[in-house]
């Protein structure tokens, strides 16, 4: 009976239902954004972790105080040393096959031994014609200095000693041959500071050539001057 006497206005029920619908949509959208933000945060954290892992894995180790140019310079120096020794070996192999060539210190010192007859005319200080090709190619090798390095040649020939086992003072054939070798090398373009000659007690028919690779800042160049001739 009361329902019929006091009916509820239909407009009020409609407004209430509309509010419920809007609230439901609001909470649904809010929940969606909360989930979206949560997913984005997780993915961002994962991405950052992955990037950090890749960075730590693939980052090149570089000691403190070094630069990429340091490695480039050192690599160039090593290659320059090796190339010079390979070039000298090739020169002997194609011009003076009678020489015995050995690497004493890789990248630093080579030694070649040969009979004097392979370089000079018999009983003369005149260089043989067939040895001139060796001189020309050796001059070119000595002059091809890469940055920071220098190439030096030491010519040592045996000589008889005096009665007191001292080196002779007056010029003899070995001394004349050593001088002729130096003059010929320099006249063909060898750097004057790269050629040194010397005498050593021993067989005059034996020649020893030493090829040095040195840094330009090598202290021995200032302290000792040109390479000294040592015993054979």
N, CA, C and O of each residue as an XYZ file, in Angstrom:
928
protein
N       0.826     -1.188      0.000
C       0.000      0.000      0.000
C       0.872      1.254      0.000
O       0.606      2.207     -0.732
N       1.918      1.242      0.831
C       2.769      2.432      0.912
C       3.396      2.747     -0.418
O       3.566      3.910     -0.782
N       3.759      1.642     -1.184
C       4.367      1.889     -2.483
C       3.420      2.654     -3.376
O       3.819      3.518     -4.156
N       2.186      2.319     -3.240
C       1.229      3.002     -4.099
C       0.941      4.401     -3.595
O       0.666      5.309     -4.379
N       1.007      4.575     -2.242
C       0.711      5.892     -1.690
C       1.906      6.831     -1.837
O       1.718      8.012     -2.127
N       3.134      6.337     -1.643
C       4.352      7.170     -1.729
C       5.333      6.581     -2.751
O       6.352      6.023     -2.345
N       5.081      6.678     -3.984
C       5.981      6.129     -5.012
C       7.304      6.902     -5.049
O       7.324      8.126     -4.917
N       8.433      6.150     -5.235
C       9.781      6.762     -5.307
C       9.959      7.427     -6.651
O       9.660      6.830     -7.685
N      10.443      8.655     -6.651
C      10.615      9.356     -7.942
C      11.632      8.627     -8.817
O      12.735      8.289     -8.387
N      11.219      8.402    -10.045
C      12.085      7.671    -10.985
C      13.325      8.475    -11.350
O      14.354      7.874    -11.660
N      13.279      9.814    -11.327
C      14.441     10.647    -11.680
C      15.580     10.458    -10.706
O      16.743     10.475    -11.107
N      15.265     10.277     -9.415
C      16.314     10.073     -8.412
C      17.054      8.776     -8.650
O      18.281      8.745     -8.556
N      16.334      7.694     -8.960
C      16.986      6.398     -9.252
C      17.886      6.499    -10.472
O      18.950      5.880    -10.494
N      17.498      7.250    -11.473
C      18.318      7.376    -12.693
C      19.618      8.088    -12.419
O      20.675      7.711    -12.925
N      19.523      9.150    -11.591
C      20.753      9.887    -11.296
C      21.719      9.036    -10.492
O      22.928      9.078    -10.719
N      21.177      8.245     -9.534
C      22.038      7.384     -8.722
C      22.745      6.344     -9.587
O      23.935      6.088     -9.404
N      22.027      5.753    -10.513
C      22.628      4.744    -11.402
C      23.719      5.333    -12.270
O      24.743      4.702    -12.534
N      23.473      6.564    -12.709
C      24.499      7.216    -13.556
C      25.781      7.463    -12.773
O      26.882      7.288    -13.295
N      25.628      7.875    -11.508
C      26.801      8.100    -10.664
C      27.591      6.820    -10.479
O      28.820      6.817    -10.559
N      26.861      5.708    -10.226
C      27.536      4.423    -10.065
C      28.323      4.042    -11.318
O      29.436      3.525    -11.229
N      27.740      4.301    -12.468
C      28.416      3.960    -13.727
C      29.699      4.782    -13.887
O      30.743      4.240    -14.249
N      29.620      6.083    -13.619
C      30.791      6.945    -13.739
C      31.883      6.548    -12.755
O      33.067      6.523    -13.093
N      31.458      6.234    -11.516
C      32.438      5.808    -10.525
C      33.128      4.511    -10.946
O      34.337      4.346    -10.779
N      32.331      3.601    -11.495
C      32.909      2.323    -11.949
C      33.930      2.552    -13.057
O      35.015      1.971    -13.057
N      33.554      3.421    -14.010
C      34.488      3.715    -15.099
C      35.750      4.401    -14.583
O      36.855      4.121    -15.048
N      35.574      5.305    -13.614
C      36.719      6.016    -13.049
C      37.698      5.050    -12.394
O      38.907      5.107    -12.619
N      37.127      4.140    -11.558
C      38.000      3.185    -10.872
C      38.658      2.217    -11.861
O      39.795      1.789    -11.666
N      37.917      1.881    -12.929
C      38.481      0.985    -13.939
C      39.663      1.647    -14.654
O      40.711      1.031    -14.851
N      39.470      2.922    -15.040
C      40.549      3.651    -15.700
C      41.729      3.850    -14.756
O      42.885      3.725    -15.159
N      41.423      4.165    -13.473
C      42.479      4.352    -12.488
C      43.297      3.078    -12.308
O      44.526      3.112    -12.246
N      42.580      1.944    -12.226
C      43.279      0.663    -12.083
C      44.142      0.371    -13.306
O      45.242     -0.168    -13.189
N      43.628      0.733    -14.482
C      44.383      0.508    -15.714
C      45.700      1.287    -15.703
O      46.758      0.755    -16.039
N      45.608      2.571    -15.304
C      46.821      3.394    -15.269
C      47.796      2.923    -14.202
O      49.010      2.987    -14.395
N      47.272      2.451    -13.080
C      48.155      1.932    -12.031
C      48.935      0.728    -12.543
O      50.147      0.621    -12.351
N      48.198     -0.187    -13.210
C      48.857     -1.367    -13.780
C      49.861     -0.958    -14.854
O      50.955     -1.518    -14.928
N      49.488      0.025    -15.694
C      50.371      0.477    -16.773
C      51.658      1.084    -16.221
O      52.748      0.799    -16.716
N      51.526      1.923    -15.191
C      52.702      2.533    -14.574
C      53.594      1.478    -13.936
O      54.820      1.540    -14.028
N      52.949      0.500    -13.281
C      53.726     -0.564    -12.645
C      54.517     -1.360    -13.680
O      55.688     -1.677    -13.475
N      53.857     -1.676    -14.794
C      54.536     -2.431    -15.862
C      55.683     -1.609    -16.442
O      56.773     -2.130    -16.678
N      55.429     -0.308    -16.673
C      56.470      0.556    -17.243
C      57.671      0.645    -16.321
O      58.813      0.623    -16.780
N      57.421      0.746    -15.021
C      58.522      0.829    -14.055
C      59.352     -0.440    -14.056
O      60.581     -0.387    -14.014
N      58.680     -1.580    -14.104
C      59.387     -2.867    -14.127
C      60.209     -3.005    -15.394
O      61.365     -3.428    -15.354
N      59.587     -2.635    -16.554
C      60.305     -2.763    -17.817
C      61.503     -1.815    -17.865
O      62.563     -2.167    -18.381
N      61.322     -0.602    -17.316
C      62.427      0.352    -17.295
C      63.572     -0.164    -16.444
O      64.742     -0.034    -16.804
N      63.217     -0.752    -15.304
C      64.245     -1.315    -14.420
C      64.972     -2.459    -15.103
O      66.194     -2.574    -15.020
N      64.194     -3.312    -15.789
C      64.815     -4.435    -16.506
C      65.731     -3.933    -17.611
O      66.838     -4.441    -17.793
N      65.255     -2.919    -18.357
C      66.065     -2.391    -19.453
C      67.366     -1.789    -18.938
O      68.430     -1.979    -19.528
N      67.265     -1.059    -17.829
C      68.463     -0.458    -17.254
C      69.446     -1.521    -16.796
O      70.656     -1.378    -16.971
N      68.913     -2.597    -16.201
C      69.780     -3.681    -15.744
C      70.477     -4.355    -16.917
O      71.660     -4.687    -16.843
N      69.725     -4.556    -18.009
C      70.313     -5.180    -19.200
C      71.400     -4.292    -19.789
O      72.470     -4.783    -20.150
N      71.141     -2.988    -19.891
C      72.139     -2.071    -20.437
C      73.398     -2.032    -19.579
O      74.513     -2.010    -20.101
N      73.215     -2.024    -18.266
C      74.386     -2.039    -17.381
C      75.200     -3.309    -17.555
O      76.430     -3.287    -17.523
N      74.485     -4.431    -17.743
C      75.179     -5.702    -17.937
C      75.977     -5.701    -19.231
O      77.124     -6.146    -19.267
N      75.347     -5.188    -20.309
C      76.043     -5.129    -21.595
C      77.246     -4.193    -21.522
O      78.310     -4.489    -22.067
N      77.065     -3.062    -20.845
C      78.164     -2.104    -20.733
C      79.355     -2.695    -19.998
O      80.500     -2.537    -20.421
N      79.076     -3.380    -18.890
C      80.169     -3.971    -18.117
C      80.832     -5.118    -18.853
O      82.011     -5.397    -18.638
N      80.080     -5.790    -19.725
C      80.632     -6.938    -20.454
C      81.503     -6.505    -21.618
O      82.569     -7.075    -21.848
N      81.047     -5.485    -22.363
C      81.714     -5.129    -23.606
C      82.577     -3.878    -23.510
O      83.161     -3.466    -24.512
N      82.672     -3.271    -22.353
C      83.548     -2.119    -22.205
C      85.003     -2.567    -22.285
O      85.405     -3.497    -21.585
N      85.802     -1.906    -23.141
C      87.216     -2.250    -23.305
C      88.002     -1.801    -22.090
O      87.899     -0.656    -21.650
N      88.785     -2.716    -21.558
C      89.623     -2.362    -20.410
C      90.778     -1.497    -20.875
O      91.469     -1.837    -21.835
N      90.984     -0.401    -20.207
C      92.061      0.519    -20.548
C      92.746      0.964    -19.279
O      92.134      1.660    -18.469
N      93.995      0.586    -19.075
C      94.699      0.968    -17.852
C      94.716      2.473    -17.671
O      94.679      3.230    -18.642
N      94.770      2.887    -16.451
C      94.771      4.308    -16.138
C      96.025      4.966    -16.691
O      97.131      4.440    -16.565
N      95.831      6.123    -17.302
C      96.967      6.882    -17.814
C      97.361      6.520    -19.230
O      98.340      7.056    -19.748
N      96.610      5.608    -19.882
C      96.941      5.239    -21.252
C      95.908      5.810    -22.198
O      94.777      6.101    -21.811
N      96.313      5.966    -23.436
C      95.429      6.476    -24.466
C      95.494      5.534    -25.659
O      96.482      4.820    -25.836
N      94.424      5.528    -26.498
C      94.469      4.684    -27.698
C      95.670      4.985    -28.576
O      96.204      4.085    -29.224
N      96.105      6.247    -28.608
C      97.257      6.583    -29.449
C      98.531      5.931    -28.950
O      99.445      5.682    -29.736
N      98.610      5.645    -27.639
C      99.793      4.969    -27.104
C      99.934      3.585    -27.707
O     101.028      3.177    -28.098
N      98.808      2.854    -27.783
C      98.854      1.516    -28.352
C      99.195      1.583    -29.836
O      99.937      0.739    -30.339
N      98.658      2.582    -30.545
C      98.950      2.720    -31.968
C     100.436      2.974    -32.190
O     101.040      2.390    -33.089
N     101.022      3.838    -31.377
C     102.446      4.142    -31.525
C     103.304      2.922    -31.240
O     104.259      2.649    -31.968
N     102.970      2.182    -30.183
C     103.749      0.999    -29.841
C     103.618     -0.066    -30.919
O     104.591     -0.733    -31.270
N     102.408     -0.219    -31.441
C     102.213     -1.207    -32.501
C     103.018     -0.828    -33.732
O     103.627     -1.689    -34.367
N     103.024      0.469    -34.076
C     103.804      0.917    -35.228
C     105.285      0.694    -35.037
O     105.989      0.359    -35.990
N     105.774      0.874    -33.818
C     107.195      0.658    -33.536
C     107.564     -0.809    -33.704
O     108.596     -1.129    -34.293
N     106.723     -1.701    -33.188
C     106.995     -3.137    -33.311
C     107.011     -3.550    -34.772
O     107.893     -4.288    -35.211
N     106.022     -3.066    -35.525
C     105.960     -3.408    -36.944
C     107.171     -2.853    -37.691
O     107.695     -3.504    -38.594
N     107.619     -1.643    -37.315
C     108.787     -1.058    -37.964
C     110.045     -1.864    -37.715
O     110.863     -2.037    -38.618
N     110.207     -2.358    -36.499
C     111.374     -3.185    -36.176
C     111.357     -4.487    -36.973
O     112.367     -4.885    -37.553
N     110.207     -5.137    -36.995
C     110.095     -6.408    -37.707
C     110.307     -6.221    -39.203
O     110.984     -7.020    -39.849
N     109.721     -5.155    -39.748
C     109.838     -4.916    -41.185
C     111.293     -4.689    -41.586
O     111.724     -5.166    -42.636
N     112.056     -3.968    -40.764
C     113.461     -3.714    -41.086
C     114.260     -5.011    -41.104
O     115.037     -5.248    -42.030
N     114.079     -5.842    -40.101
C     114.833     -7.097    -40.056
C     114.433     -8.025    -41.201
O     115.280     -8.715    -41.767
N     113.156     -8.042    -41.538
C     112.723     -8.862    -42.672
C     113.314     -8.336    -43.979
O     113.691     -9.112    -44.856
N     113.389     -7.019    -44.096
C     113.949     -6.425    -45.310
C     115.435     -6.765    -45.442
O     115.894     -7.127    -46.525
N     116.178     -6.650    -44.353
C     117.610     -6.972    -44.393
C     117.822     -8.444    -44.738
O     118.708     -8.780    -45.525
N     117.016     -9.312    -44.153
C     117.119    -10.743    -44.472
C     116.884    -10.980    -45.953
O     117.590    -11.769    -46.581
N     115.888    -10.294    -46.514
C     115.602    -10.435    -47.942
C     116.724     -9.913    -48.812
O     117.006    -10.482    -49.867
N     117.370     -8.836    -48.387
C     118.487     -8.280    -49.161
C     119.635     -9.283    -49.256
O     120.185     -9.500    -50.336
N     119.989     -9.884    -48.144
C     121.064    -10.882    -48.168
C     120.672    -12.097    -49.006
O     121.498    -12.660    -49.724
N     119.415    -12.489    -48.907
C     118.974    -13.689    -49.623
C     119.041    -13.513    -51.132
O     119.205    -14.488    -51.865
N     118.914    -12.272    -51.604
C     118.879    -12.042    -53.047
C     120.164    -11.440    -53.610
O     120.334    -11.387    -54.828
N     121.066    -10.987    -52.749
C     122.287    -10.345    -53.260
C     123.570    -11.027    -52.799
O     124.481    -11.229    -53.602
N     123.656    -11.382    -51.536
C     124.873    -12.004    -50.994
C     124.500    -13.297    -50.274
O     124.429    -13.347    -49.046
N     124.266    -14.329    -51.061
C     123.843    -15.604    -50.472
C     124.927    -16.258    -49.619
O     124.638    -17.159    -48.832
N     126.180    -15.805    -49.773
C     127.273    -16.427    -49.015
C     127.279    -15.982    -47.559
O     127.974    -16.572    -46.731
N     126.512    -14.951    -47.243
C     126.516    -14.425    -45.876
C     125.673    -15.307    -44.961
O     124.654    -15.868    -45.366
N     126.124    -15.408    -43.729
C     125.372    -16.103    -42.687
C     124.656    -15.050    -41.850
O     125.294    -14.232    -41.188
N     123.332    -15.076    -41.886
C     122.532    -14.045    -41.228
C     121.792    -14.663    -40.049
O     121.222    -15.749    -40.159
N     121.806    -13.962    -38.928
C     121.075    -14.430    -37.754
C     120.503    -13.245    -36.984
O     121.085    -12.160    -36.947
N     119.352    -13.484    -36.373
C     118.718    -12.479    -35.519
C     119.211    -12.710    -34.095
O     118.872    -13.714    -33.470
N     120.005    -11.787    -33.591
C     120.554    -11.906    -32.237
C     119.508    -11.512    -31.205
O     119.297    -12.221    -30.222
N     118.855    -10.378    -31.433
C     117.771     -9.901    -30.570
C     116.617     -9.484    -31.469
O     116.727     -8.491    -32.188
N     115.518    -10.219    -31.444
C     114.392     -9.889    -32.327
C     113.965     -8.433    -32.178
O     113.722     -7.939    -31.076
N     113.883     -7.771    -33.317
C     113.461     -6.381    -33.314
C     114.517     -5.394    -32.881
O     114.250     -4.194    -32.825
N     115.739     -5.877    -32.564
C     116.778     -4.979    -32.057
C     118.132     -5.147    -32.750
O     118.771     -4.156    -33.106
N     118.568     -6.379    -32.941
C     119.921     -6.595    -33.463
C     119.961     -7.809    -34.373
O     119.468     -8.885    -34.034
N     120.565     -7.606    -35.547
C     120.857     -8.693    -36.484
C     122.358     -8.704    -36.738
O     123.032     -7.678    -36.639
N     122.867     -9.895    -37.069
C     124.292    -10.022    -37.369
C     124.462    -10.861    -38.625
O     123.808    -11.889    -38.798
N     125.350    -10.405    -39.495
C     125.665    -11.144    -40.723
C     127.175    -11.288    -40.830
O     127.917    -10.339    -40.579
N     127.622    -12.468    -41.200
C     129.047    -12.736    -41.369
C     129.290    -13.249    -42.785
O     128.512    -14.038    -43.321
N     130.385    -12.781    -43.373
C     130.691    -13.161    -44.752
C     132.194    -13.079    -44.972
O     132.896    -12.411    -44.213
N     132.689    -13.745    -45.993
C     134.111    -13.602    -46.335
C     134.354    -12.254    -46.998
O     133.478    -11.723    -47.681
N     135.525    -11.712    -46.800
C     135.858    -10.422    -47.413
C     135.787    -10.492    -48.930
O     135.505     -9.493    -49.593
N     136.043    -11.675    -49.478
C     136.017    -11.837    -50.933
C     134.625    -11.644    -51.516
O     134.488    -11.427    -52.720
N     133.589    -11.721    -50.683
C     132.231    -11.491    -51.183
C     131.960    -10.007    -51.384
O     131.044     -9.637    -52.118
N     132.744     -9.162    -50.741
C     132.514     -7.716    -50.803
C     133.589     -6.984    -51.602
O     133.290     -6.005    -52.287
N     134.851     -7.451    -51.522
C     135.964     -6.705    -52.121
C     136.691     -7.546    -53.169
O     136.686     -8.776    -53.144
N     137.313     -6.813    -54.089
C     138.174     -7.461    -55.069
C     139.382     -8.061    -54.349
O     139.765     -7.607    -53.271
N     139.965     -9.073    -54.953
C     141.071     -9.792    -54.330
C     142.259     -8.865    -54.054
O     142.790     -8.220    -54.958
N     142.663     -8.819    -52.772
C     143.811     -8.020    -52.332
C     143.656     -6.530    -52.638
O     144.653     -5.826    -52.799
N     142.427     -6.049    -52.718
C     142.165     -4.633    -52.992
C     141.110     -4.106    -52.015
O     140.386     -4.861    -51.367
N     141.062     -2.772    -51.945
C     140.030     -2.130    -51.126
C     138.846     -1.689    -51.982
O     137.997     -0.919    -51.533
N     138.800     -2.183    -53.211
C     137.727     -1.810    -54.133
C     136.563     -2.791    -54.009
O     136.748     -4.008    -54.016
N     135.367     -2.233    -53.895
C     134.170     -3.062    -53.735
C     133.786     -3.676    -55.075
O     133.845     -3.014    -56.111
N     133.397     -4.930    -55.044
C     133.018     -5.637    -56.259
C     131.737     -5.057    -56.864
O     130.882     -4.527    -56.154
N     131.626     -5.169    -58.173
C     130.441     -4.674    -58.862
C     129.182     -5.427    -58.429
O     128.116     -4.833    -58.265
N     129.322     -6.738    -58.247
C     128.127     -7.500    -57.886
C     127.699     -7.283    -56.435
O     126.662     -7.789    -56.008
N     128.505     -6.525    -55.676
C     128.113     -6.196    -54.303
C     127.431     -4.833    -54.210
O     126.905     -4.467    -53.160
N     127.444     -4.083    -55.317
C     126.848     -2.749    -55.289
C     125.333     -2.804    -55.103
O     124.747     -1.917    -54.483
N     124.709     -3.837    -55.638
C     123.257     -3.968    -55.443
C     122.929     -4.141    -53.964
O     121.931     -3.616    -53.469
N     123.777     -4.879    -53.275
C     123.588     -5.038    -51.828
C     123.705     -3.694    -51.120
O     122.902     -3.378    -50.242
N     124.707     -2.902    -51.503
C     124.895     -1.596    -50.878
C     123.702     -0.681    -51.138
O     123.222     -0.008    -50.226
N     123.226     -0.657    -52.376
C     122.098      0.219    -52.713
C     120.847     -0.123    -51.904
O     120.183      0.769    -51.376
N     120.534     -1.385    -51.809
C     119.332     -1.788    -51.084
C     119.500     -1.592    -49.577
O     118.539     -1.288    -48.871
N     120.725     -1.770    -49.095
C     120.967     -1.533    -47.667
C     120.843     -0.051    -47.333
O     120.309      0.310    -46.285
N     121.333      0.801    -48.222
C     121.192      2.246    -48.028
C     119.717      2.630    -47.953
O     119.320      3.421    -47.097
N     118.912      2.071    -48.844
C     117.475      2.365    -48.832
C     116.824      1.902    -47.532
O     115.952      2.581    -46.989
N     117.251      0.746    -47.040
C     116.677      0.233    -45.789
C     117.064      1.108    -44.602
O     116.237      1.372    -43.729
N     118.306      1.555    -44.567
C     118.754      2.410    -43.462
C     118.032      3.753    -43.461
O     117.767      4.321    -42.402
N     117.717      4.255    -44.650
C     117.063      5.561    -44.750
C     115.568      5.521    -44.507
O     114.946      6.568    -44.328
N     114.976      4.331    -44.496
C     113.532      4.233    -44.304
C     113.145      4.194    -42.843
O     112.519      3.235    -42.392
N     113.503      5.209    -42.106
C     113.240      5.237    -40.664
C     111.784      5.605    -40.373
O     111.322      6.658    -40.812
N     111.063      4.770    -39.649
C     109.720      5.153    -39.211
C     109.817      6.135    -38.054
O     110.881      6.257    -37.446
N     108.740      6.837    -37.735
C     108.784      7.804    -36.631
C     109.231      7.159    -35.325
O     108.710      6.121    -34.918
N     110.203      7.790    -34.678
C     110.655      7.320    -33.371
C     111.766      6.298    -33.397
O     112.282      5.934    -32.341
N     112.159      5.814    -34.587
C     113.191      4.785    -34.680
C     114.310      5.221    -35.612
O     114.126      6.095    -36.459
N     115.474      4.599    -35.443
C     116.585      4.778    -36.361
C     117.243      3.426    -36.589
O     117.230      2.559    -35.715
N     117.823      3.255    -37.784
C     118.502      2.015    -38.144
C     119.992      2.311    -38.313
O     120.374      3.256    -39.003
N     120.816      1.501    -37.681
C     122.266      1.701    -37.732
C     122.959      0.443    -38.248
O     122.507     -0.679    -38.015
N     124.066      0.659    -38.952
C     124.877     -0.437    -39.492
C     126.302     -0.305    -38.976
O     126.899      0.770    -39.025
N     126.830     -1.404    -38.487
C     128.212     -1.456    -38.004
C     128.991     -2.458    -38.858
O     128.616     -3.626    -38.965
N     130.070     -1.985    -39.455
C     130.940     -2.811    -40.297
C     132.226     -3.083    -39.523
O     132.938     -2.153    -39.145
N     132.517     -4.349    -39.291
C     133.726     -4.733    -38.549
C     134.489     -5.769    -39.376
O     133.924     -6.774    -39.809
N     135.750     -5.514    -39.583
C     136.588     -6.439    -40.343
C     137.785     -6.847    -39.484
O     138.320     -6.045    -38.718
N     138.188     -8.092    -39.625
C     139.318     -8.588    -38.850
C     140.636     -8.014    -39.342
O     140.772     -7.658    -40.512
N     141.593     -7.927    -38.447
C     142.912     -7.408    -38.805
C     143.972     -8.081    -37.942
O     143.715     -8.405    -36.783
N     145.165     -8.293    -38.504
C     146.262     -8.827    -37.678
C     146.658     -7.808    -36.615
O     146.520     -6.602    -36.822
N     147.135     -8.282    -35.507
C     147.591     -7.403    -34.427
C     149.108     -7.253    -34.465
O     149.805     -7.995    -35.156
N     149.591     -6.298    -33.724
C     151.038     -6.084    -33.632
C     151.642     -7.096    -32.662
O     150.944     -7.955    -32.122
N     152.948     -6.977    -32.454
C     153.613     -7.900    -31.536
C     153.076     -7.809    -30.122
O     153.142     -8.780    -29.368
N     152.543     -6.650    -29.753
C     151.972     -6.473    -28.415
C     150.475     -6.790    -28.390
O     149.776     -6.459    -27.433
N     150.004     -7.425    -29.439
C     148.586     -7.773    -29.571
C     147.678     -6.542    -29.562
O     146.566     -6.558    -29.035
N     148.197     -5.488    -30.162
C     147.418     -4.263    -30.299
C     146.994     -4.094    -31.748
O     147.590     -4.678    -32.653
N     145.967     -3.296    -31.959
C     145.534     -3.017    -33.320
C     146.585     -2.163    -34.022
O     147.227     -1.330    -33.382
N     146.769     -2.357    -35.323
C     147.796     -1.594    -36.042
C     147.460     -0.108    -36.088
O     146.294      0.285    -36.109
N     148.512      0.703    -36.105
C     148.340      2.153    -36.204
C     148.417      2.593    -37.657
O     147.630      3.430    -38.098
N     149.354      2.037    -38.395
C     149.491      2.371    -39.811
C     148.386      1.684    -40.608
O     147.913      0.607    -40.247
N     147.989      2.334    -41.698
C     146.908      1.784    -42.520
C     147.340      0.477    -43.170
O     148.442      0.373    -43.708
N     146.474     -0.502    -43.115
C     146.688     -1.771    -43.801
C     145.458     -2.067    -44.650
O     144.549     -1.240    -44.729
N     145.418     -3.222    -45.277
C     144.314     -3.539    -46.183
C     142.958     -3.577    -45.468
O     142.006     -2.988    -45.979
N     142.824     -4.238    -44.317
C     141.523     -4.220    -43.633
C     141.056     -2.804    -43.303
O     139.873     -2.492    -43.437
N     141.988     -1.945    -42.870
C     141.614     -0.569    -42.546
C     141.153      0.173    -43.800
O     140.179      0.924    -43.762
N     141.854     -0.040    -44.901
C     141.479      0.608    -46.158
C     140.121      0.110    -46.640
O     139.324      0.887    -47.166
N     139.860     -1.163    -46.463
C     138.564     -1.716    -46.876
C     137.419     -1.155    -46.026
O     136.340     -0.866    -46.544
N     137.656     -1.006    -44.737
C     136.619     -0.435    -43.874
C     136.304      0.997    -44.295
O     135.138      1.385    -44.357
N     137.340      1.780    -44.584
C     137.117      3.150    -45.038
C     136.397      3.202    -46.373
O     135.516      4.037    -46.576
N     136.772      2.303    -47.292
C     136.126      2.275    -48.603
C     134.641      1.927    -48.472
O     133.802      2.491    -49.174
N     134.331      1.012    -47.587
C     132.925      0.632    -47.372
C     132.118      1.828    -46.871
O     131.032      2.097    -47.384
N     132.636      2.545    -45.875
C     131.912      3.691    -45.320
C     131.716      4.781    -46.369
O     130.624      5.339    -46.484
N     132.755      5.088    -47.130
C     132.640      6.133    -48.151
C     131.625      5.746    -49.215
O     130.842      6.582    -49.668
N     131.638      4.488    -49.612
C     130.707      4.039    -50.649
C     129.262      4.108    -50.157
O     128.374      4.524    -50.901
N     129.024      3.710    -48.927
C     127.672      3.750    -48.373
C     127.151      5.184    -48.283
O     126.014      5.460    -48.667
N     127.978      6.090    -47.777
C     127.541      7.478    -47.619
C     127.354      8.153    -48.975
O     126.430      8.946    -49.154
N     128.229      7.838    -49.927
C     128.099      8.434    -51.261
C     126.821      7.981    -51.958
O     126.332      8.665    -52.857
N     126.286      6.855    -51.561
C     125.049      6.343    -52.153
C     123.800      6.772    -51.380
O     122.687      6.368    -51.714
N     123.994      7.591    -50.348
C     122.839      8.161    -49.670
C     122.543      7.651    -48.284
O     121.510      8.007    -47.715
N     123.405      6.832    -47.717
C     123.157      6.347    -46.357
C     123.294      7.500    -45.367
O     124.200      8.320    -45.517
N     122.428      7.587    -44.366
C     122.583      8.627    -43.340
C     123.954      8.503    -42.676
O     124.280      7.433    -42.162
N     124.760      9.555    -42.671
C     126.117      9.458    -42.103
C     126.143      8.977    -40.662
O     127.089      8.310    -40.242
N     125.101      9.316    -39.901
C     125.101      8.897    -38.496
C     124.644      7.461    -38.316
O     124.569      6.970    -37.190
N     124.336      6.776    -39.426
C     123.870      5.390    -39.328
C     124.949      4.371    -39.657
O     124.735      3.173    -39.472
N     126.095      4.815    -40.136
C     127.149      3.895    -40.564
C     128.367      4.057    -39.659
O     128.891      5.158    -39.492
N     128.806      2.951    -39.081
C     130.014      2.939    -38.252
C     130.913      1.809    -38.730
O     130.428      0.751    -39.129
N     132.221      2.034    -38.690
C     133.181      1.013    -39.112
C     134.170      0.773    -37.979
O     134.371      1.625    -37.113
N     134.783     -0.414    -38.008
C     135.743     -0.729    -36.963
C     136.606     -1.915    -37.332
O     136.306     -2.660    -38.265
N     137.681     -2.076    -36.585
C     138.592     -3.208    -36.737
C     138.529     -4.048    -35.473
O     138.326     -3.531    -34.375
N     138.706     -5.345    -35.645
C     138.739     -6.253    -34.501
C     139.844     -7.277    -34.734
O     140.034     -7.724    -35.865
N     140.569     -7.651    -33.703
C     141.597     -8.681    -33.884
C     140.968     -9.948    -34.454
O     139.991    -10.465    -33.914
N     141.530    -10.433    -35.535
C     140.967    -11.630    -36.134
C     141.378    -11.795    -37.573
O     142.313    -11.150    -38.048
N     140.678    -12.659    -38.256
C     140.966    -13.005    -39.641
C     140.591    -11.844    -40.565
O     139.438    -11.415    -40.553
N     141.525    -11.323    -41.364
C     141.208    -10.227    -42.289
C     140.217    -10.635    -43.375
O     139.623     -9.778    -44.031
N     140.039    -11.929    -43.563
C     139.106    -12.405    -44.584
C     137.695    -12.596    -44.032
O     136.852    -13.240    -44.657
N     137.457    -12.037    -42.873
C     136.140    -12.191    -42.260
C     135.538    -10.819    -41.959
O     136.174     -9.973    -41.329
N     134.300    -10.614    -42.420
C     133.571     -9.362    -42.193
C     132.321     -9.662    -41.366
O     131.621    -10.645    -41.605
N     132.063     -8.809    -40.405
C     130.839     -8.918    -39.607
C     130.050     -7.617    -39.745
O     130.580     -6.528    -39.525
N     128.789     -7.748    -40.108
C     127.883     -6.604    -40.193
C     126.833     -6.744    -39.098
O     126.226     -7.803    -38.938
N     126.630     -5.681    -38.360
C     125.589     -5.674    -37.327
C     124.570     -4.588    -37.657
O     124.927     -3.444    -37.936
N     123.315     -4.963    -37.620
C     122.221     -4.036    -37.914
C     121.436     -3.788    -36.625
O     120.868     -4.708    -36.037
N     121.420     -2.530    -36.205
C     120.748     -2.155    -34.958
C     119.449     -1.406    -35.261
O     119.367     -0.629    -36.212
N     118.443     -1.659    -34.434
C     117.218     -0.853    -34.440
C     117.144     -0.176    -33.078
O     117.072     -0.843    -32.046
N     117.161      1.151    -33.084
C     117.179      1.903    -31.828
C     116.086      2.972    -31.833
O     115.685      3.478    -32.882
N     115.624      3.292    -30.642
C     114.726      4.432    -30.483
C     115.540      5.723    -30.562
O     116.715      5.754    -30.197
N     114.901      6.776    -31.041
C     115.602      8.051    -31.148
C     116.006      8.601    -29.787
O     116.980      9.345    -29.672
N     115.248      8.229    -28.752
C     115.580      8.714    -27.410
C     116.407      7.703    -26.620
O     116.471      7.775    -25.393
N     117.037      6.765    -27.316
C     117.879      5.780    -26.639
C     119.047      6.491    -25.951
O     119.828      7.163    -26.625
N     119.189      6.362    -24.626
C     120.276      7.062    -23.917
C     121.665      6.675    -24.412
O     122.598      7.473    -24.319
N     121.813      5.466    -24.933
C     123.137      5.025    -25.380
C     123.642      5.842    -26.558
O     124.851      5.932    -26.773
N     122.737      6.439    -27.325
C     123.165      7.240    -28.465
C     123.914      8.490    -28.005
O     124.856      8.923    -28.668
N     123.512      9.064    -26.894
C     124.196     10.244    -26.373
C     125.408      9.865    -25.529
O     126.431     10.550    -25.547
N     125.282      8.773    -24.797
C     126.355      8.389    -23.880
C     127.527      7.735    -24.598
O     128.687      7.965    -24.259
N     127.207      6.919    -25.592
C     128.257      6.154    -26.252
C     128.615      6.683    -27.623
O     129.684      6.372    -28.148
N     127.735      7.479    -28.211
C     127.989      7.943    -29.558
C     127.712      6.825    -30.544
O     126.833      6.000    -30.295
N     128.441      6.770    -31.667
C     128.226      5.724    -32.664
C     128.498      4.353    -32.081
O     129.270      4.228    -31.131
N     127.866      3.304    -32.642
C     128.105      1.953    -32.147
C     129.574      1.594    -32.186
O     130.272      1.914    -33.149
N     130.040      0.943    -31.164
C     131.440      0.548    -31.083
C     131.656     -0.841    -31.650
O     130.784     -1.706    -31.561
N     132.804     -1.041    -32.222
C     133.141     -2.353    -32.760
C     133.585     -3.248    -31.623
O     134.435     -2.870    -30.817
N     133.012     -4.425    -31.563
C     133.385     -5.382    -30.529
C     134.105     -6.555    -31.128
O     134.234     -6.647    -32.349
N     134.576     -7.450    -30.300
C     135.281     -8.627    -30.802
C     134.350     -9.513    -31.573
O     133.156     -9.567    -31.276
N     134.865    -10.208    -32.558
C     134.055    -11.086    -33.388
C     133.927    -12.441    -32.736
O     133.276    -13.331    -33.284
